[in-house]
């Protein structure tokens, strides 16, 4: 996340973009996740207050959102 990605998040043109982020993530700060979520149009972000980088306990919920 420290280098240019080659596109602007604001230019993502999709009906829905999902983002899930644990607020205790030490690999990617939650502020980065919130900034990404705010920049992407139509982003549906979920932040988990008691989780870190791997959201294994939320896989069923995440997969259900992706396949709905």
N, C-alpha and C positions, 0 to 999 in steps of 0.2 A: 503494500500500500504506500510505500515511500517513493515510488517512481511513477512518472506519467503512464497512464493506461492506454493512450492512443485514441481516446474518445472522451466526450464530455458526458457525464452522468445525466445531465439535463436533456441530452439528445436521444436518450433511450425512448423508443416509441413503441410501447407495448400496452395492451389493455390492462394488464396486471403484472406487477413485479413483487415477489415475496422476498422478505428479508427477515431472518431470525437471528437474534444475537443475545448472548448471555452477558449480563451486566458485570460479571466478575471475570470476564475474559482478560487475561494478561498478555495474550498474543496480539489481539486487535482491540484497542481501547473502545469502550462503548461510545465515546464521543465520535469516533470514526464511523461507527455503525449509524449513529443518529444523523451525522452529516450526510452520509450516503443516502439514507432513507429520505431525508429532506430534499435532496437534490434530484432524485429519480422521480419523474412524473408517475402517477398511479402506483406508487410503492405502498405496499401493505406490510408494515413492519411490526414485528412482535419482539419485545425485549423481555427477557426472563430475569427477574430480579435476583434469583438465587442460583443461577447457573453461570458456567464459565464458557470455555471455547467449544467444547463438545456437548451437544444438546441431546445426548442419547436417550434421556428420559422423556423427550418430546417427539421422538421419531414418528410415532403413530399419528400425532396431531399434524406434524409437518407433511407427512406423506398424504394424509387425507386432504390437506389444503391444496397440494399439488395435483391431485387426481380428481378434484371436485369439478 
